[in-house]
Structure formats: structure tokens, C-alpha cells
Amino acid sequence: MAGTDPIAEADADALLVLTAALLTPARFPSVLGDDYPAACAALGLQPYAEGYGLVFGQDGHGARWTVVVDDVSLVAVAISSWDCGMAYDLSPDEHSVVAGLPGWPLPVATVAPGVPAPHDPEPEEGDPAPLVPPSGEEWGPAQRRLGADEVAAQWEAWRARVGDAGGEPTASRAPEPTEAAGPPSAEAGDQDGAAADGSAPDGSAADGAVPGPYTGVRKALDELRGYLEEPPPVGRVRSSAGMLRADGPGWSLVAKADDMAFVLLDEAPREVLPVTRGPRLPALLEALDAMAVRAS
């Protein structure tokens, strides 16, 4: 987490930096969109290949601001330092600032000391609406993508629930997208019959299938196979630390190329649907991993 030293404490308009994120083809806040161009569009930015850094802070009045900078390396070094528990004074040069946007698109737990509580700045004529984090009370594309992020972060715990990849899958509750999720317990909301519609656990077609969660899973896997024929927008398929993430209209996938996958659907609120290895999944995951964009 960032430090809270002000850039210029005496200046009420100066930014007191709280934390930051990268907005690049390989690494972007998934809450903003299914891919890098969509994430940029959500902030009114052009999808430049070099990407951006997003700096979240408060001004001297306590107002929330998201400052977009083009010094991606500076922001990356700051994030790496904070992840290692090291202090780093992130002070972007004013010449690197691309835009200053009111509000925060993500929840930020840290607050700046000595200033009023976080709030949206007073709007001026022509200002965009303040950015706001997604509601934790609803379920939609943003919450689905954030839920997939949490499954990726807690992969070992979710993987352990399935056990042997040849076993029968069950649907489980997705973690709350607006807060960190701990390892799921055995009582986390398993539901009987996630594959009871007759569809195969590996997402391949099954005769006589009726509508159900795995109908949506098969649709997602079919669309992923389509990505191999016609590449999707950059960032739709990405890989980090051996974890494969892919998104599309109404679905998100988390997988390891040499293991299995989990799918989340807009149409199945908070369910995490396992897709075990069968005759088709391994080749699909390997092909997706080969085309995935990776952080340099």
C-alpha cells in the first residue's frame, strides 16, 4: 500500500497519494472492462500500447481523485515496492499527468491523514461524473470480473474444493467482489447438481442438455475457441504468474494451462463453475496461454 506523504502538504490542491494501479494491455483493473481498450474507454483514454499509471489520492480538502500518468515505469516500481512492504514516495512529475478524474473506480481502504473524509469533489460545469466503485449489493459484469480476480488470487483454495480433476463439479459462491476473500470453507454455499443439466463437466457438448449454468459455460468455451480463429481485443486473454484470465460478453474464465478452469457468468450470480479436464479443454487452455498477453 502506498504511503500517505503529501506531494505538497501546504497546497490544498496537491494530491496526497494513497495507492496506484497499472492500466496496460497486460495488466489493468478488470472492473473497468473485459479488455484493455474497454478499460481505457471507461476512463475516456486512448488505448496506447505503452499504457498508463493510475494514481489514487485525495486533495487537501479530502476529495477523491484518480490521476492518470504516462510514466508507467514509475508507477510499476512504486507498486512493486509496496507489494514487498517497502516505502516508496510516488510523486509523479506534473508533465507526466494525462488526466485528473474525480472519484475512484476502485475501493481504496487507506485515507490521507489530516484531511476531511474521502468525498467526491464539487463538480464544475463540464466535469465528468465522479468515478465510483461497483456496488457489492448487485451482480453484473464488473462484479463478475472482480469475482474472477478473487478466484485467481485464491486459486489453491478453490482448486482444493474440486479435488481430483475427474470428479463431479459443484457450483460454489463467488467471493464478494468489493472485499478481499479468504479461502472458501466447505459451507461456502455449494449447490447440488451444477452439471445436472446433462452437460459435460469439461464444457463439451452433451446430448439432451437442458438450459442450466453449464449451458453458459459451453457458450463461453465456444467463444474462447473463436478467439483462436479471430483474435479478440488486446487484454481479453492475459496471463500473470502462471494464471490465465480471459473475459467475454457475460463470462469470465480463470485457469491454469496445465490444470483446469473456473467460469463465472453474469446469468449465474456469484456461482463459480468448475470445468474439469476432458478431451477438449487441455488443448484450448494451452492455445489460449500461448496467445495471452503478458506483462514485460
Secondary structure, 3 states (H helix, E strand, C coil): CCCCCECCCCCCCCCEEEEEEEECCCCCCHHHCCCHHHHHHHCCCCCCCCCEEEEEEECCCCEEEEEEECCHHHHHHHHHHHHCCCCCCCCCCHHHEEEEEEECCCCCCCCCCCCCCCECCCCCCCCCCCECCCCCCCCCHHHHHHHHHHHHHCHHHHHHHHCCCCCCCCEEECCCCCCCCCCCCCCCCCECCCCCCCCCCCCCCCCCCCCCHHHHHHHHHHHHHHHHHCCCCCCCEEEECCEEEEEECCEEEEECCCCCEEEEECCEEEEEEEECCCCCHHHHHHHHHHHCEECC
